[in-house]
């Protein structure tokens, strides 16, 4: 019988305030069965749980589990979930203090296992964590929280998987690596949206996504035409970064009936093309047509190479969702197709301008470090949900052991740039699918994003084809220092230094006095120094740092600390 008694729920909710462990530096565990149960049950059938049981019965809309956690300090916390998913891959919706923090993916298990779910800012005292049904049919044993005390320090190689990569591709990769963790590049899918952005925001994105879809032979047979290659060349001439996806219409066997028309031929439900059969029968027509389609696409990519255009190339996207035919037969044939595609384009067609982007999160689907330069995720939360998807970012971080760049290659709502550095969600770029859907991204939000210090737009890009592949120069001193005072605090900001990885802030009591370090390893170009004395004047300098060393100090700036008038 499902538990819905209000009194019992309230009692359980207060019980859940007591953590299993609260030792400093260790995770605090909160048992699921002590939470607020809505339409779900406590159970003990599956062995291996902790505490008195686990929560199950996530099978109807509205089913949810809420626990209350009680950290001793405000801050950024890692949230883990111990779960069991014996019925295949599952997904649930996660909320912290009733605000969406994205979805959590449960990989199949044969017993309880713990996974990193997301990070969240928790206040001191009571905070709620709620998991809603989502796909349902999983078990929850407990939640744990642990304060995040270290910032990630990425060590990403600039070496591309193709040893013959073109100088332009190497330069673009070098820029992306140097920028990674310091700013996010703005991006937009579909070239037709760029004029709208320029008109309404006065800015253009750094990255534009194009599609090879209508070059697919099975679409051309029905009269499809496109000029995506020419548009990409035009965008490159403006100094922008070119990205390509391929909605690959199945080579044959299109159903072409109402609701499953030929132009939907990249969807699993609109074709009977059997990838597994094609790959296991290299003498078959199906296999020959796979090669034909790849060769047709190679012709277009060759035009870009001839124009010296590096391409962020993302084939077989969203494979693990299985809604596209290249994922319909599971991970093994999809990975085999990806490797076939890589080999034919790289070795047969000598395409050296491609930076290879993989687009699934699950380890089971990952084709391998030797054929992937960048990993990515496509983010489509509810309209107006600007959370930074740090849970998905961290999954990818774990997948590649922080050895490769991570990008948000498609998105609906754009992550809030104020939160990206706070959560250490260091997406390399985003690429919005629709430019002007007010429900997804309000105009005010778009203006905030495109004018944000953390976001790179077209006008801020260097020449990506001549960007130094290795930059061994010590950075120059920061400029443009600005100070704002507040009650017992001062906020110092400065202009970014192009080849800097980190910043160090120093403070003195007089301009010529002894400057001592206030903060180091700063990724952001601002810092709030707290605990100061109102009425006192402080002097600040900033140094820029990279792997080659530290710059000289900036010119000093001073600020007299005082509370603002109300």
C-alpha positions in Angstrom: 0.0 0.0 0.0 1.4 3.4 -1.0 2.1 5.9 1.9 0.1 9.1 1.6 -0.7 9.9 5.2 0.0 13.6 5.8 0.9 13.2 9.4 3.2 10.3 8.7 4.9 12.3 6.0 5.6 15.3 8.2 7.0 13.1 10.9 9.3 11.3 8.4 10.4 14.6 7.0 11.7 15.7 10.4 13.4 12.4 11.0 15.3 12.8 7.7 17.1 15.8 9.1 19.4 13.5 11.1 22.4 12.5 8.9 24.0 9.1 9.3 27.4 10.6 9.3 28.4 14.2 9.7 32.1 14.0 10.3 34.1 16.9 8.9 35.3 16.2 5.4 33.2 13.1 5.0 29.9 12.6 3.2 26.7 13.0 5.2 24.2 10.2 4.4 20.4 10.6 4.4 18.4 7.4 4.2 15.6 7.5 1.6 13.1 5.6 3.8 13.3 8.5 6.3 12.2 11.0 3.6 8.9 12.4 2.6 7.2 9.7 0.4 4.7 10.7 -2.2 3.0 7.7 -3.9 6.0 5.5 -3.3 6.8 2.7 -0.8 9.4 1.7 1.6 10.7 -1.8 0.9 13.4 -4.3 1.9 13.1 -7.1 -0.6 16.3 -6.3 -2.5 19.3 -7.1 -0.4 22.3 -4.9 0.0 20.6 -1.7 1.2 21.8 0.4 4.1 19.6 1.6 6.9 16.2 0.1 7.4 15.3 -0.3 3.7 14.9 1.6 0.5 12.2 3.4 -1.5 10.6 1.9 -4.5 7.3 2.2 -6.5 8.2 5.1 -8.9 5.7 4.0 -11.4 3.0 6.8 -11.7 3.1 10.5 -12.5 3.5 12.5 -9.3 5.5 9.8 -7.5 8.3 11.6 -5.6 10.7 11.3 -2.8 11.9 14.3 -0.8 14.7 14.3 1.8 15.8 17.2 3.9 19.6 17.7 4.4 21.1 19.9 7.0 24.7 21.0 6.2 26.6 22.9 8.9 27.9 25.5 6.4 26.7 27.2 3.2 28.5 26.2 0.1 28.8 24.0 -3.0 28.0 20.4 -2.3 28.4 17.2 -4.2 25.1 15.2 -4.2 25.3 11.4 -4.6 22.5 8.9 -4.9 22.7 5.2 -4.1 20.2 3.4 -6.3 19.2 0.1 -8.0 18.0 0.0 -11.6 17.4 -3.7 -12.5 15.1 -2.9 -15.4 17.4 -1.1 -17.8 18.5 2.5 -18.2 16.4 5.0 -16.3 16.1 8.7 -15.8 14.7 10.9 -13.0 14.2 14.6 -12.4 16.1 16.2 -9.6 15.2 19.3 -7.6 17.1 21.2 -4.9 15.0 23.5 -2.8 12.3 23.1 -5.4 14.5 24.4 -8.2 15.4 22.0 -11.1 19.0 20.9 -11.2 18.5 18.7 -14.3 18.0 15.0 -14.9 19.9 12.1 -13.4 20.6 9.0 -15.5 20.6 5.6 -13.8 22.6 3.0 -15.7 21.4 -0.6 -15.3 22.5 -2.4 -12.1 22.2 -5.8 -10.4 22.1 -4.3 -7.0 22.6 -1.0 -5.2 25.4 1.3 -6.3 26.3 4.9 -5.6 26.6 7.5 -8.3 27.5 11.2 -8.4 24.2 12.9 -9.3 25.0 16.7 -9.4 26.4 19.6 -7.4 24.3 22.3 -5.8 24.6 25.4 -3.6 23.2 24.5 -0.2 22.4 27.0 2.5 23.3 26.4 6.2 20.4 24.5 7.8 17.5 22.7 6.1 17.5 22.1 2.4 15.3 19.8 0.4 16.4 17.4 -2.3 13.5 15.9 -4.4 13.6 13.2 -7.0 10.5 12.9 -9.3 9.6 9.8 -11.2 10.9 10.5 -14.6 11.1 7.2 -16.5 10.4 5.4 -13.2 11.0 1.8 -12.1 14.1 2.2 -9.9 14.9 2.0 -6.2 16.5 4.7 -4.0 18.6 3.7 -1.0 20.0 7.0 0.2 21.3 10.4 -0.7 24.7 11.8 0.4 26.1 15.3 0.4 29.8 16.4 0.7 31.2 19.9 0.6 33.2 20.6 -2.5 36.5 22.1 -1.4 38.7 21.9 -4.5 38.3 23.5 -7.9 39.1 21.3 -10.9 42.5 22.0 -12.5 42.2 20.7 -16.0 45.1 19.3 -17.9 43.8 18.9 -21.4 46.2 17.9 -24.3 46.0 20.1 -27.4 47.0 17.0 -29.5 44.2 16.0 -31.9 43.5 12.3 -32.5 44.3 12.7 -36.2 48.1 12.9 -36.3 47.9 14.7 -39.7 45.5 17.4 -38.4 45.8 20.6 -40.3 47.5 23.7 -38.8 44.1 25.5 -38.7 42.5 22.6 -36.8 45.4 22.5 -34.4 45.1 26.3 -33.8 41.4 26.1 -33.1 41.9 23.2 -30.7 44.7 25.2 -29.0 42.4 28.2 -28.5 39.6 26.0 -27.2 41.9 24.3 -24.7 43.4 27.7 -23.5 39.9 29.1 -23.1 38.5 26.0 -21.3 37.4 26.6 -17.7 37.8 30.4 -18.0 34.9 31.3 -20.3 32.2 29.7 -22.4 31.9 30.3 -26.2 28.4 31.3 -27.3 26.9 29.2 -30.1 23.8 29.0 -32.3 22.5 26.3 -34.5 21.3 27.3 -38.0 22.8 30.2 -39.9 19.4 31.7 -40.5 19.2 32.7 -36.8 22.3 34.9 -36.8 20.7 38.0 -38.2 18.0 37.9 -35.5 20.6 37.7 -32.8 22.5 40.7 -34.3 19.3 42.7 -34.6 18.0 42.0 -31.1 21.3 41.6 -29.1 23.8 43.6 -31.2 26.1 40.5 -31.1 26.8 37.4 -33.0 27.8 34.0 -31.5 31.3 32.6 -31.6 30.2 29.2 -33.0 27.5 28.5 -35.6 26.2 24.9 -36.1 25.4 23.7 -39.6 23.9 20.4 -40.8 24.9 18.0 -43.6 21.4 16.5 -43.5 20.2 17.5 -47.0 23.3 16.1 -48.6 22.2 12.6 -47.6 21.6 10.7 -50.9 18.3 9.3 -49.7 17.0 12.9 -49.3 18.5 14.1 -52.5 16.6 11.4 -54.3 13.4 13.1 -53.1 14.6 16.5 -54.3 16.3 17.9 -51.2 18.8 20.7 -51.8 21.0 22.7 -49.5 23.8 25.3 -49.5 25.0 24.6 -45.9 28.7 24.3 -47.1 28.6 27.7 -48.8 27.0 29.2 -45.7 29.7 27.7 -43.5 32.3 29.3 -45.7 30.6 32.6 -45.4 30.6 32.3 -41.6 34.3 31.4 -41.6 35.0 34.5 -43.6 33.4 36.6 -40.7 35.9 35.0 -38.3 33.5 32.5 -36.7 33.9 28.9 -35.7 32.2 26.3 -37.8 30.5 23.2 -36.3 28.7 20.5 -38.3 26.2 17.8 -37.3 24.8 15.2 -39.7 21.2 14.2 -39.5 22.0 11.2 -41.6 19.0 10.0 -43.5 19.1 6.2 -43.6 20.7 5.0 -46.8 17.7 3.0 -47.8 14.5 1.4 -46.5 12.6 4.6 -45.7 9.0 3.9 -44.6 7.7 7.1 -46.2 4.1 6.9 -44.9 2.1 9.6 -43.1 3.9 10.4 -39.9 7.0 8.5 -41.1 7.8 10.6 -44.2 11.1 10.2 -46.1 12.4 13.5 -44.6 12.1 11.8 -41.2 14.5 9.1 -42.4 17.1 9.7 -39.7 14.6 8.7 -37.0 14.5 5.0 -35.9 10.7 5.0 -36.3 10.8 6.1 -40.0 13.2 3.5 -41.4 13.7 -0.3 -41.3 17.4 0.1 -42.2 19.4 -2.5 -40.1 22.8 -1.1 -39.2 23.9 -4.3 -37.4 23.2 -6.4 -40.6 25.0 -3.9 -42.8 28.1 -3.9 -40.7 28.2 -7.7 -40.3 27.8 -8.1 -44.1 30.4 -6.0 -45.8 29.5 -7.5 -49.2 25.9 -6.3 -48.9 24.1 -3.5 -50.6 23.5 -2.0 -47.2 27.2 -1.7 -46.4 27.9 -0.4 -49.8 25.3 2.4 -49.3 26.9 3.3 -46.0 30.2 3.9 -47.8 28.4 5.8 -50.6 26.8 8.2 -48.1 30.0 8.8 -46.2 31.8 9.5 -49.5 29.1 12.0 -50.5 29.6 13.9 -47.2 33.4 13.7 -47.6 32.9 15.8 -50.8 31.3 18.6 -48.8 33.9 18.5 -46.0 36.7 18.6 -48.6 35.3 21.9 -49.8 35.8 23.2 -46.3 39.3 21.8 -46.0 40.2 23.4 -49.4 39.0 26.7 -47.9 41.2 26.1 -44.8 38.3 25.9 -42.5 38.6 23.7 -39.3 35.3 22.0 -38.4 33.9 20.8 -35.1 32.5 17.6 -36.5 29.8 15.8 -34.5 28.5 12.7 -36.4 26.1 10.1 -34.9 24.9 12.5 -32.3 22.6 11.5 -29.4 23.3 7.9 -30.2 22.5 6.5 -26.8 18.9 7.9 -27.0 18.3 5.3 -29.7 15.8 7.6 -31.5 18.1 7.8 -34.5 18.7 4.7 -36.6 22.5 4.7 -35.9 21.7 4.0 -32.2 18.7 1.7 -32.8 20.7 -1.5 -32.6 22.6 -0.6 -29.5 26.1 0.6 -28.6 28.3 -2.0 -30.3 27.2 -1.4 -34.0 27.0 2.4 -33.4 30.6 2.5 -32.2 31.7 0.3 -35.1 30.0 2.8 -37.5 31.7 5.7 -35.9 35.1 4.1 -36.3 34.3 3.3 -39.9 33.3 6.9 -40.5 36.5 8.1 -38.8 38.7 5.8 -40.7 37.1 6.5 -44.1 37.1 10.3 -43.7 40.6 10.5 -42.2 42.5 7.8 -44.1 40.6 7.3 -47.3 39.6 10.9 -47.9 42.5 12.6 -46.1 40.3 15.0 -44.3 42.5 16.6 -41.7 40.4 19.7 -40.9 38.0 17.8 -38.6 37.9 18.0 -34.8 36.0 14.9 -33.8 33.1 15.5 -31.3 31.4 12.6 -29.6 27.9 13.2 -28.3 26.7 10.6 -25.7 27.3 10.4 -22.0 27.1 6.7 -21.3 30.5 4.8 -21.0 28.9 1.9 -22.8 28.6 4.0 -25.9 32.0 5.7 -25.9 33.9 4.7 -29.0 37.4 5.4 -27.5 39.9 8.0 -26.7 41.8 7.4 -30.0 39.0 8.6 -32.2 37.4 11.4 -30.0 38.8 14.9 -29.5 35.8 16.4 -27.5 32.9 14.9 -25.7 29.6 16.6 -25.4 26.0 16.6 -24.2 22.7 18.0 -25.7 20.7 19.8 -23.0 17.0 20.4 -23.3 15.5 21.3 -19.8 12.1 22.9 -19.5 11.8 26.3 -21.0 13.3 29.0 -18.8 15.3 26.5 -16.7 18.8 28.0 -16.9 20.5 25.5 -14.6 24.1 24.7 -15.7 23.6 20.9 -16.0 26.6 20.2 -13.8 25.5 16.7 -13.2 25.9 15.8 -16.9 29.1 17.8 -17.1 30.6 15.7 -14.3 29.5 12.5 -15.9 31.4 13.4 -19.0 34.3 14.6 -16.8 34.4 11.1 -15.3 34.0 9.4 -18.7 37.2 11.0 -20.1 39.0 11.3 -16.8 39.3 15.1 -17.4 41.6 14.5 -20.4 39.3 15.9 -23.1 37.3 19.1 -23.6 33.6 19.0 -22.8 30.9 20.9 -24.7 27.2 21.5 -24.7 26.7 20.9 -28.4 22.9 21.6 -28.4 20.7 23.3 -25.9 17.3 24.8 -25.4 17.6 27.0 -22.4 21.1 28.5 -22.1 22.9 27.9 -18.8 23.1 30.9 -16.5 26.7 32.3 -16.9 26.6 33.7 -13.4 26.5 30.1 -12.1 28.9 28.3 -14.5 32.1 29.2 -12.6 30.5 28.7 -9.2 29.5 25.2 -10.1 32.7 24.5 -12.0 30.6 23.5 -15.0 33.3 24.3 -17.5 31.4 23.7 -20.8 33.6 24.8 -23.7 30.7 26.1 -25.7 26.9 26.0 -26.0 24.8 26.0 -29.2 21.2 27.0 -28.9 18.8 25.2 -31.2 16.2 28.0 -31.5 17.3 31.6 -31.3 14.0 33.4 -30.4 11.7 31.1 -28.5 10.6 33.4 -25.6 9.5 30.5 -23.5 12.9 28.8 -23.7 15.1 31.8 -23.5 13.6 35.1 -22.6 15.0 38.2 -24.4 16.3 39.5 -21.1 18.2 36.2 -20.6 19.7 36.3 -24.1 20.8 39.9 -23.5 22.4 38.9 -20.2 24.2 35.9 -21.8 25.5 37.7 -24.8 26.8 40.6 -22.8 28.3 38.6 -20.0 32.0 38.8 -19.2 32.1 35.0 -19.0 30.7 34.5 -22.5 32.7 34.8 -25.7 31.0 36.3 -28.7 32.2 36.6 -32.3 33.7 40.1 -31.8 35.9 38.7 -29.0 37.4 35.8 -30.9 41.1 35.8 -31.9 42.1 34.6 -35.3 41.4 31.0 -34.7 43.5 29.8 -37.7 46.7 31.5 -36.5 46.2 31.1 -32.8 49.5 29.7 -31.4 49.4 26.0 -31.1 51.8 26.1 -28.1 51.9 29.3 -26.0 54.9 29.4 -23.8 54.8 33.1 -23.1 54.4 34.4 -19.6 51.1 36.4 -19.5 51.1 40.1 -19.4 49.9 42.0 -16.3 46.1 42.4 -15.9 44.6 45.8 -16.8 41.3 47.6 -16.2 41.1 47.0 -12.5 37.9 48.2 -10.9 36.9 48.2 -7.2 33.5 48.4 -5.5 33.0 48.7 -1.7 30.4 47.1 0.4 29.7 46.4 4.1 33.0 45.0 5.3 34.0 43.8 1.8 35.4 44.9 -1.5 34.9 43.4 -4.9 37.9 43.7 -7.3 37.5 43.0 -11.0 39.9 43.2 -14.0 40.1 42.5 -17.7 40.9 39.0 -18.8 44.4 38.2 -20.0 44.4 36.2 -23.2 46.9 33.4 -22.3 46.2 33.4 -18.5 44.9 30.2 -16.8 44.6 31.7 -13.3 44.9 34.9 -11.4 46.3 35.9 -8.0 45.0 38.8 -5.9 47.3 40.7 -3.5 46.5 43.3 -0.9 48.3 46.0 1.1 47.5 48.7 3.6 49.4 51.3 1.7 50.2 51.8 -2.0 53.9 51.2 -1.4 53.4 48.7 1.4 54.0 45.0 1.5 51.4 43.2 -0.7 50.3 39.8 0.6 48.3 37.2 -1.3 44.6 37.3 -0.7 43.4 34.6 -3.2 45.1 32.4 -5.8 44.0 30.0 -8.5 41.2 32.3 -9.4 39.5 31.4 -12.7 37.1 34.3 -12.7 38.2 37.9 -13.4 36.7 39.2 -10.1 36.9 38.4 -6.4 35.1 39.6 -3.3 37.4 40.1 -0.4 35.3 39.8 2.8 35.9 40.5 6.5 37.4 44.0 6.0 37.1 47.0 8.3 34.6 49.7 7.3 36.2 53.1 6.8 39.7 51.6 6.0 41.4 52.0 2.6 42.9 48.9 1.0 45.2 48.6 -2.0 45.1 45.7 -4.5 47.1 44.3 -7.3 46.5 41.3 -9.6 48.8 38.9 -11.3 48.0 36.6 -14.3 49.3 33.1 -14.2 49.8 30.2 -16.7 51.9 27.1 -16.9 54.9 29.2 -18.0 54.8 31.5 -14.9 53.3 34.6 -13.4 53.0 38.1 -14.8 54.3 41.2 -13.1 51.7 42.8 -10.8 49.1 45.1 -12.3 49.0 48.8 -11.4 47.5 49.1 -7.9 43.9 50.2 -7.2 42.6 51.3 -3.9 39.1 51.3 -2.3 37.8 52.6 1.0 35.4 50.0 2.5 32.1 51.3 3.6 28.5 50.1 3.8 26.2 51.4 1.1 23.4 53.7 2.1 20.1 52.0 2.1 
